[in-house]
Every structure is written in C-alpha cells, then in structure tokens.
Amino acid sequence: MNHSTWMLIRAVGITTLAAVMGACAPETAPSLPPEPDRFAALAADAKIMAHRWTAPNGIDLDSPEMQVARGYIESENNYDRTADPTTLYPGYKDVAQAYMSPPTPRTGTITHHIVQVEPTTHLGRPATEIHVCSVHMQTAKPTAAGWTRMETSFDTSLRIQQADSAPDAPLALDYNHRLPYPTWNVFDGWEVERFTDKRMDDDAPWRVCTSHMPGYNRDTSITEQLTAAPVVEPFYPGWPTVVDDSE
C-alpha cells in the first residue's frame, strides 16, 4: 500500500469516526425561558396605589385575623382599581364573594382605619368581627384635564373565623423585611364573610366612618380638580417576607 492510499484510508476513517461520535453525542436541551414573575402585577400596582393602615392601641396589624382582614380589603381595592385578577393576593379567590366589577382607575394612597374589633360567636364557633373605614381622600381618577379627587369613604365589616379544615403548617416569616403585598396565602385556614352592620347608634362603625374619620372631609367638592396626581406613600405596615429554608 503506497503512502497516498494509506492517507486516503486514514482520512476516511477519521471522518467516519467523527460522524459516529457526533451521532452518539446527546443533544443539548434547549434552554427554557425564565418563569414569569407571578407577583409582577402586584409590584407594578404598588407603584400606583398604596395601602396604609391605622388601628387603636392594642390592635396588632400583624395578627392572623388582622392579616386576613387587611389582605381581603387590599385585594378588593386592587381589583376595583384594575379589574385584573393578577392583582388579587394569593388565596383571595377561595374566600371572597363575587368580586367582578368594572375598573375604577385611581392613583394615590388609601388609608384604612380599624374602627372596631369585636370577638363574637358565629354558628357556634368563635369568630372576630372587624370593622374598617377606608378613606380615599388621597386618591384621584385620571381625566383629560388632569386628576379628579375621590372624596369617598367606605366602611367594610368582615366576620373572620377559623375553617374546619386544618391549615398548612405555618410559614416562617421575616417581619423585618417587608413588601407591599404578601407572597403567601394569608387566608389559608380561615373563612371570611362580608356582612352589613345594621346598628343605628352614634358609635356604629358606619356612622364613625362617615362622620369623623381622620383625613375625610365631607365638605370637599365631589368634582375637585387636581393639577397633579396624589402621592403614592410608602405602604404601612406592609407584609413580612417568607423565610427561604434553602438559605
């Protein structure tokens, strides 16, 4: 075998071996796109409308019942503003009554005042009735000419009690690091009922809400025009973050 023939055989062998190795090599899996951020809508909405809470002395805004009430009312207001289900907090759909409504765009800060918190019994089980007044004086609707202040104040009464089914194991939460929205299901293990408080005395929550809530002025014109959008204030108290066990 002369040198030229040997070189030809060697080249064919190398080419064949390379083809075989290439055929046997595992295919590289295509890279998957990153999962969408399930809280992107909430993060964006928090820059447009904020929730701030006040409560009488002795009321812990981070107690489980108060977190349920806050989560319910904040979700309700988020949806009222956006009509976007992704602005509802995790688990809200499982406890809420009908929440379908056309959007009422607004921006600014809603201040929610805890008017009363009362222990009670409902259907033979312990429950807590929480009465809240939400003041919209620091919010406004966009118009062609600028902004129209929303002077309204809304009262909400919620009856909250533990569900018959056992909740998941409680999460470890970091109360020093907070977000404007919860990333876990604050409603897990709880039942929520919206009801109408029919008391007629001067201390009835709805009367308190419409008479002397801080920041609410009934004499403000319903069509007051603003030259600029209301300030979106920092959330208070905000929501603790879930501790990552993997860290």
LINZIHU-V244148 format. One record per pair of residues at least 24 apart in sequence whose C-alpha atoms are under 8 Angstrom apart, sorted by sequence separation. I is the first residue (numbers start at 0). J is the second residue. D is the distance in whole Angstrom. If there is no record, write none. Layout:
# LINZIHU-V244148
i:j:d
I:J:D
I:J:D
This chain:
# LINZIHU-V244148
i:j:d
71:95:8
78:102:7
79:103:6
80:104:5
109:133:7
110:134:5
130:154:7
131:155:5
164:188:7
79:104:8
80:105:6
109:134:6
110:135:7
130:155:6
131:156:6
163:188:8
109:135:5
130:156:4
162:188:5
108:135:7
109:136:8
129:156:6
130:157:6
161:188:6
162:189:5
109:137:6
128:156:7
129:157:5
161:189:4
162:190:6
108:137:5
109:138:7
128:157:6
129:158:6
160:189:6
161:190:6
107:137:6
108:138:6
128:158:4
129:159:8
159:189:7
160:190:5
107:138:4
127:158:6
128:159:6
159:190:6
160:191:7
106:138:5
107:139:7
126:158:7
127:159:5
159:191:5
44:77:8
105:138:6
106:139:6
126:159:6
127:160:6
158:191:6
159:192:7
105:139:5
106:140:7
126:160:4
157:191:7
158:192:5
105:140:4
125:160:7
126:161:8
157:192:6
158:193:6
104:140:6
105:141:7
124:160:8
157:193:5
158:194:7
103:140:8
104:141:7
156:193:6
157:194:6
155:193:7
156:194:6
155:194:8
156:195:6
155:195:8
156:196:7
44:86:7
41:85:7
40:85:6
41:86:5
40:86:6
41:87:8
38:85:8
37:85:8
154:204:7
154:205:6
154:208:6
153:208:7
179:234:6
152:208:7
48:105:7
51:108:7
53:110:8
152:209:7
180:237:7
181:238:5
47:105:8
48:106:5
49:107:6
50:108:6
51:109:6
52:110:6
53:111:6
54:112:6
55:113:7
179:237:5
180:238:6
181:239:7
182:240:7
183:241:7
47:106:5
48:107:5
49:108:5
50:109:5
51:110:5
52:111:5
53:112:5
54:113:5
55:114:8
178:237:6
179:238:6
181:240:7
182:241:7
47:107:6
48:108:6
49:109:6
50:110:6
51:111:6
52:112:6
53:113:6
54:114:7
177:237:6
178:238:5
48:109:7
50:111:7
52:113:8
68:129:7
177:238:5
178:239:7
177:239:4
178:240:7
64:127:8
152:215:7
176:239:6
177:240:6
151:215:8
174:238:8
175:239:7
176:240:6
150:215:7
174:239:5
150:216:8
173:239:5
174:240:7
150:217:8
172:239:6
173:240:5
172:240:6
173:241:6
150:219:7
172:241:5
173:242:6
150:220:8
171:241:6
172:242:5
150:221:6
170:241:7
171:242:5
132:204:8
149:221:7
170:242:8
131:204:8
132:205:8
148:221:7
130:204:6
148:222:7
147:222:6
148:223:6
132:208:5
147:223:6
148:224:6
147:224:5
148:225:7
134:212:8
136:214:7
146:224:6
147:225:6
136:215:6
145:224:7
146:225:5
132:212:8
134:214:7
135:215:8
136:216:8
145:225:7
146:226:7
134:215:6
145:226:6
146:227:7
145:227:7
146:228:6
145:228:8
68:157:7
115:204:7
139:228:7
114:204:6
138:228:8
139:229:7
68:159:8
138:229:6
67:159:8
88:180:7
89:181:8
94:186:7
137:229:6
88:181:7
89:182:7
91:184:8
114:207:8
137:230:8
88:182:8
89:183:6
90:184:5
114:208:8
64:159:7
89:184:5
90:185:7
91:186:7
94:189:8
88:184:7
89:185:7
90:186:6
94:190:6
95:191:7
96:192:8
90:187:7
94:191:6
95:192:8
96:193:8
112:212:8
70:181:8
70:185:7
70:186:8
67:185:6
66:185:7
67:186:6
107:228:7
108:229:7
63:185:8
67:189:8
106:228:7
107:229:5
108:230:7
106:229:7
107:230:5
108:231:5
107:231:5
108:232:6
106:231:7
107:232:7
49:179:8
45:179:6
42:179:8
42:180:8
41:180:7
38:182:8
60:236:8
49:231:6
51:233:8
48:231:6
49:232:6
51:234:5
52:235:6
47:231:6
49:233:7
50:234:5
51:235:5
52:236:7
46:231:7
49:234:6
50:235:7
51:236:7
